[in-house]
Amino acid sequence: MDSTPQIVELRMSYRYAKQHPWVVQAVNGFLSAYFMEQPGFRVQRHFDELESGVHVWLCEVPEAKTMSRLLRRLKADLPAFRHTELQAPAGTRPQYMIDCPDPSPSG
């Protein structure tokens, strides 16, 4: 039962990173620690998309549910955020975006 790791993009919006300047460094540290806890997980690369200002971490994950656990753990440690699995074209990497929560509809 040899499973091939999947490459997944964890993305953070410019807006969220600008509102909470320390979170990029916190996510870097968290992912390093997560690597030590979860066999098969590793970060291949972290970069910024210059056009959009989005931070991107390319993560190698052993199974799809790894991202659900990872995002749940991040929610406990970071300021409130919403995450969405972006609809990527077929044949491309799955993408998960961390962004500011939707403003609550309070009149």
C-alpha positions as CSV (number, residue, x, y, z in Angstrom):
1,M,0.0,0.0,0.0
2,D,2.5,2.6,-1.2
3,S,0.8,6.0,-1.5
4,T,2.4,8.8,-3.5
5,P,2.5,12.1,-1.7
6,Q,0.4,14.9,-3.2
7,I,1.7,18.5,-3.7
8,V,-0.8,21.1,-2.3
9,E,-0.6,24.9,-2.2
10,L,-1.4,26.6,1.0
11,R,-2.0,30.2,0.1
12,M,-2.5,33.3,2.3
13,S,-4.1,36.4,0.9
14,Y,-2.3,39.8,0.9
15,R,-5.2,41.3,2.8
16,Y,-4.9,38.8,5.7
17,A,-1.1,39.0,5.9
18,K,-1.3,42.8,5.9
19,Q,-3.9,42.8,8.7
20,H,-1.7,40.5,10.8
21,P,1.9,41.0,9.8
22,W,3.3,38.4,12.1
23,V,1.3,35.5,10.7
24,V,3.6,34.7,7.8
25,Q,6.4,34.0,10.2
26,A,4.1,32.1,12.5
27,V,2.9,29.8,9.6
28,N,6.6,29.2,8.6
29,G,7.3,28.1,12.2
30,F,4.1,26.1,12.5
31,L,4.8,24.2,9.2
32,S,8.3,23.4,10.4
33,A,6.9,21.9,13.6
34,Y,4.2,20.1,11.7
35,F,6.9,18.5,9.6
36,M,8.4,17.0,12.8
37,E,5.0,15.6,13.9
38,Q,3.6,14.3,10.7
39,P,5.5,11.7,8.8
40,G,5.4,12.3,5.1
41,F,4.6,16.1,5.4
42,R,7.1,18.6,4.2
43,V,7.3,22.1,2.8
44,Q,9.0,22.2,-0.6
45,R,9.0,25.9,-1.0
46,H,7.6,29.2,0.2
47,F,7.3,32.2,-2.1
48,D,5.3,35.4,-2.7
49,E,3.4,35.9,-5.9
50,L,4.5,39.4,-6.9
51,E,1.4,40.2,-8.9
52,S,-1.1,39.4,-6.2
53,G,1.0,39.6,-3.0
54,V,-0.3,36.2,-2.0
55,H,2.1,34.0,0.1
56,V,2.3,30.4,-1.2
57,W,3.7,27.3,0.6
58,L,4.1,24.2,-1.6
59,C,3.5,21.3,0.8
60,E,4.0,17.7,0.2
61,V,1.2,15.8,2.0
62,P,0.9,12.0,2.4
63,E,-3.0,12.1,2.2
64,A,-5.8,14.6,1.5
65,K,-7.1,14.7,5.0
66,T,-3.7,16.1,6.2
67,M,-4.8,19.6,5.0
68,S,-8.0,19.5,7.0
69,R,-6.1,18.7,10.1
70,L,-3.4,21.3,9.3
71,L,-6.0,24.0,8.7
72,R,-7.9,23.1,11.9
73,R,-4.7,23.4,13.9
74,L,-3.8,26.8,12.3
75,K,-7.3,28.1,13.2
76,A,-6.5,27.5,16.9
77,D,-3.2,29.5,16.6
78,L,-3.9,32.3,14.2
79,P,-6.3,35.3,14.2
80,A,-9.7,34.4,12.8
81,F,-9.7,33.4,9.2
82,R,-11.7,31.6,6.6
83,H,-10.2,29.1,4.3
84,T,-11.5,28.0,0.9
85,E,-10.4,25.2,-1.3
86,L,-10.0,27.0,-4.6
87,Q,-11.3,25.4,-7.7
88,A,-8.1,24.7,-9.6
89,P,-8.1,23.5,-13.2
90,A,-7.9,19.7,-13.7
91,G,-4.4,18.4,-13.5
92,T,-3.1,21.2,-11.3
93,R,-2.3,21.2,-7.6
94,P,-5.1,21.6,-5.0
95,Q,-5.1,25.1,-3.5
96,Y,-6.3,26.2,0.0
97,M,-6.6,30.0,0.6
98,I,-6.4,31.6,4.0
99,D,-8.2,34.9,4.0
100,C,-9.9,37.4,6.3
101,P,-13.2,36.2,7.6
102,D,-16.3,37.6,5.9
103,P,-17.5,40.7,7.7
104,S,-20.4,39.8,9.9
105,P,-23.7,41.2,8.6
106,S,-24.5,43.4,11.7
107,G,-26.4,46.4,10.8
